[in-house]
Amino acid sequence: MAGKKRVNISLNEDTHIKAKVISVLSNITLNEFIEKAIEDAIEKNKHILDKMTK
Protein backbone atom coordinates (compact mmCIF):
# COMPACT_ATOMS: atom_id res chain seq x y z
CA MET A 1 0.00 0.00 0.00
CA ALA A 2 0.93 3.63 -0.32
CA GLY A 3 2.20 5.82 2.49
CA LYS A 4 0.25 7.17 5.43
CA LYS A 5 -2.88 9.24 4.97
CA ARG A 6 -3.91 11.86 7.55
CA VAL A 7 -7.61 12.07 8.40
CA ASN A 8 -9.71 14.22 10.67
CA ILE A 9 -12.42 12.43 12.60
CA SER A 10 -14.87 13.66 15.15
CA LEU A 11 -15.36 11.60 18.32
CA ASN A 12 -17.71 12.30 21.15
CA GLU A 13 -15.86 13.13 24.35
CA ASP A 14 -16.71 9.86 26.12
CA THR A 15 -15.39 7.74 23.24
CA HIS A 16 -12.23 9.84 23.05
CA ILE A 17 -11.56 9.53 26.79
CA LYS A 18 -12.08 5.75 26.78
CA ALA A 19 -9.88 5.28 23.71
CA LYS A 20 -7.16 7.47 25.23
CA VAL A 21 -7.23 5.58 28.54
CA ILE A 22 -7.04 2.21 26.76
CA SER A 23 -4.18 3.40 24.55
CA VAL A 24 -2.20 4.76 27.51
CA LEU A 25 -2.72 1.56 29.51
CA SER A 26 -1.69 -0.45 26.44
CA ASN A 27 1.44 1.72 26.10
CA ILE A 28 0.57 2.85 22.55
CA THR A 29 -0.42 6.20 21.08
CA LEU A 30 -4.03 7.11 20.45
CA ASN A 31 -3.22 7.16 16.72
CA GLU A 32 -1.89 3.60 16.91
CA PHE A 33 -4.97 2.51 18.85
CA ILE A 34 -7.36 4.02 16.29
CA GLU A 35 -5.36 2.66 13.35
CA LYS A 36 -5.47 -0.85 14.87
CA ALA A 37 -9.22 -0.54 15.49
CA ILE A 38 -9.78 0.38 11.85
CA GLU A 39 -7.54 -2.45 10.63
CA ASP A 40 -9.48 -4.92 12.80
CA ALA A 41 -12.80 -3.62 11.45
CA ILE A 42 -11.55 -3.99 7.87
CA GLU A 43 -10.46 -7.57 8.53
CA LYS A 44 -13.80 -8.36 10.18
CA ASN A 45 -15.68 -6.99 7.16
CA LYS A 46 -13.31 -8.29 4.49
CA HIS A 47 -16.17 -10.21 2.89
CA ILE A 48 -17.67 -6.88 1.77
CA LEU A 49 -14.47 -5.96 -0.08
CA ASP A 50 -14.28 -9.47 -1.55
CA LYS A 51 -17.74 -8.99 -3.11
CA MET A 52 -16.47 -5.89 -4.89
CA THR A 53 -13.67 -7.76 -6.64
CA LYS A 54 -15.93 -10.48 -8.05
matplotlib code that plots the C-alpha trace (Angstrom):
import matplotlib.pyplot as plt

x = [0.0, 0.9, 2.2, 0.2, -2.9, -3.9, -7.6, -9.7, -12.4, -14.9, -15.4, -17.7, -15.9, -16.7, -15.4, -12.2, -11.6, -12.1, -9.9, -7.2, -7.2, -7.0, -4.2, -2.2, -2.7, -1.7, 1.4, 0.6, -0.4, -4.0, -3.2, -1.9, -5.0, -7.4, -5.4, -5.5, -9.2, -9.8, -7.5, -9.5, -12.8, -11.6, -10.5, -13.8, -15.7, -13.3, -16.2, -17.7, -14.5, -14.3, -17.7, -16.5, -13.7, -15.9]
y = [0.0, 3.6, 5.8, 7.2, 9.2, 11.9, 12.1, 14.2, 12.4, 13.7, 11.6, 12.3, 13.1, 9.9, 7.7, 9.8, 9.5, 5.7, 5.3, 7.5, 5.6, 2.2, 3.4, 4.8, 1.6, -0.4, 1.7, 2.9, 6.2, 7.1, 7.2, 3.6, 2.5, 4.0, 2.7, -0.8, -0.5, 0.4, -2.5, -4.9, -3.6, -4.0, -7.6, -8.4, -7.0, -8.3, -10.2, -6.9, -6.0, -9.5, -9.0, -5.9, -7.8, -10.5]
z = [0.0, -0.3, 2.5, 5.4, 5.0, 7.5, 8.4, 10.7, 12.6, 15.2, 18.3, 21.2, 24.4, 26.1, 23.2, 23.0, 26.8, 26.8, 23.7, 25.2, 28.5, 26.8, 24.6, 27.5, 29.5, 26.4, 26.1, 22.6, 21.1, 20.4, 16.7, 16.9, 18.8, 16.3, 13.3, 14.9, 15.5, 11.8, 10.6, 12.8, 11.4, 7.9, 8.5, 10.2, 7.2, 4.5, 2.9, 1.8, -0.1, -1.5, -3.1, -4.9, -6.6, -8.0]

ax = plt.figure().add_subplot(projection="3d")
ax.plot(x, y, z, "-o")
ax.set_aspect("equal")
plt.show()
